[in-house]
Amino acid sequence: MVIYTVTGKAGNEGYLDIAKSGDISGKNIYVNMTNRCPCSCVFCLRQTKEMSEDNTLWLREGEPEVADVLEQFSHYDLGGIRELVFCGFGEPTERLDDICEVIDELKKTYPALKVRLNTVGLANLIWGRDVTPCLAGRFDTVSISLNAPDAEEFLALTRSRFGLPSYDALKEFAILAKAYVPNVVLTVVEKVMPEEKIEKCRRIADELGVSLRVREFEE
């Protein structure tokens, strides 16, 4: 499933192909363009949830070409949607150039389109350079999964292929992104960590000059 909505809470009641979603006005529309990810998080749905054949984000036929994604979008009016969100089972920035191309083409028709990136925050490590200038004029919000209050716990939870430097790279990415994106957010999940750790994450967000969003835990 490449372009989808959610029927209730993401990952809870299910993902719904945009072709089956009916009127998309006022909805968030999600874009899933890769299975690749630098992390193998212990809590990720890829590891923890068995999905039905007709309700999975795993791209069995490989990554869609940019032209294929744009062709799917051509059948829908995005003028009334709430937000376009690049996320999915993989890490979107593994295909940063391609998602930027998709956004640029869509904004020719929908210049006011609100776009969000949900990311693990390791794009600069993936690409070996600072890619945050690519975010300018394309993304309104960058939401980064902080997941932990320190580097050791972050690595234990995410099992990032980049090792311990991942945590500092994530924080640096947040700082750099602020120069190009109006809204940069770190996220943690309630109940997954105790309140004292959430407060430590809140202090980290304050130090970085970004906001912290405590996401609702989904059973």
N, C-alpha and C positions, 0 to 999 in steps of 0.2 A: 504494500500500500504506500503510494507516494504522496498523495494529497488527501487529507482527511480532516474530519471534525471529531469531536468526542461526544459520546452519548452520556453525559453526566461528568463524573470526575475522571480525569485522564487515568487510564490504566485500571479503572474500577469497573464501570459498566461497559466499557469497550470503545474501540476506535471504529469510525464509520467512514468509509470511502466517500469522497466528496460527491461522487456520482449517485450515491444513495441518500444524501443528506437533505434533499429538498431545498427549501429556501435557506440560503446561507447568510442572509442579512442579519447583522448584529452578532454573528458568531466569530470565534477565532478559527482560522484556517491554518492547518499545520502542514509543513512540507518536510518529507523524509527522503533524503537523496543518497544516503550511504549507510552501509552496515559497519564501516570502519570506525574504530575508536582507539585512542591511545591508552584507555583504561579498561579494566575488567572489574568493575565495582561489585562488591559482595552483595549489595542490595539491588543491583540493576535487574529490571524485569527480564533481561536476556538470560539471566541466571536463575531467577526465582519464580517465573510464571510460565506455565505451558499455555500457549495461545492456540486457539482454534485455527483451522486452515483458512477460514474466510474472515478472520479478524486478527491478522498479524501484521506487524510492521517490518518483519524480516523481508528483505528484498531478494527473493529467491532467484529472480532472473537477472540479477546484477544491478549495477547503478544505472539509473535512467540518464539518457543524454539530455542536455539542456533543452534541445529542440522538442524532445518528448514531453518534458515538464511544461514548457510553454504551450504546447499543443493542448495539453489537458486543461490548462488555465483558460485557454481561448473560448471554452464553452460556458464560462461563468462570468457574471458581473461582480467584480470585487469592490465596486464602489461603495457598497453598504456594509462590508464586513467590519468587524471590530479591530482585528489585528491579524497580520500574517506572521506566522511563527516558524522559524527554521529550527527543527529539533529532530525527533525520531529516535530510532534504535542506535544509530551511529552518532559520531561527533560531527556536526555540520561543517565545522571549519576544516575538516579533512578535504572538503571540496570548496574551499573559500572562493576561488576564482569563479567557479561555476555558479554558486549561489549569488555572487555579486552580479553575474551576467543575467541571471533570472530576475533579480530585483530591478536592474537597470531597464530591462525590457518592459516589465510590468509597470514601472513608474512612468514610462512614456504615455501610457493610457490612464494610469491612476497616480498622478503626481503627489496626492495627499495620502497615499497608502501608508498606514502605520505598520512598521516591521520590527519584529523582535528576534533576537538570537538567543537561544538557550544553549549554553556551552559549558564545557569543563574548564575553560579558561587556559588551555595549553596550546593555543594556536601558534604562538611565537616559537614554542619548542617544536611543534609539528613542522613548521616551515623554515626554521632556522634563522628567522629574522623578525623584525617588528612589523606585523601585518595590520596593526590597528588603524593606520591611515586609510586602509581599504573600507573601513566601517563608515567613514564620513559620508553623510548625505544618503546613506542607504538604510541604516538602522536607527530607530528611535530609542530602542531599549536593548541593552545587553544584560542578560541574566546569567550569572556565573554560579555554578554549584560549589559552594565552599566546603560543605560536607563535614569539616572537622576544625577544631581550634588550634591545631599544630601540625607540623610537617609529618611527624611520625604517624600520627593517627590517620592523617589524610592518605598516606601511602598504604597503610594497612587496609583502609576501606576501599580505595580506588584501584590499588595494584597497578598504578601508572607505569608504563614502560620507561618513563624518564626518571623514575626513582625519586629520592628525597628532594632534588631541586624543583620538583613539580609545584610544591606549595608556594615557594617564593615567586616562581614564574607566574602562577595564577594571580597572586597579589599584584605583581608588576603589570600584568595584562590589564587588571582593573584600573590601575592608576593611569596607564597609557590610554586606555579606551575613553577615559573621561574627556580627553581633548577633542574627541571626534563624535561622541554619542551623548545626547542630552540626558539619558537616564541609564546609569550603570548600577546594577543590583547584585548583591551576594545573596545566596539562598541557603537555608538549612531546613531540615524537616523536624517538626515537633515530634516528641515522643521517641525519636530515634536517638537523641542525645539528651542528657539531663539539663535542667534549666541553667545550672552554673556554666555549662559549656556553651549554651546558647548565648549567655551574657558575654562570655569571652569572645565569641564570634561577633557579637554586636560591637564590642570595643574595637575589634580588628576592622570592621567596616567603618567605624567612626574615624579611626586612624588613617584609613585609606581615602576618606572623604566620599564614601559611597553609602548607599542605604542597605539595610539587611531586611530580607523578607523571610519570615518563618512560615514555611509551607505546611499546609494541613497534611497530617499523616493519613495515608490511605491503607486500609486493612488489606 
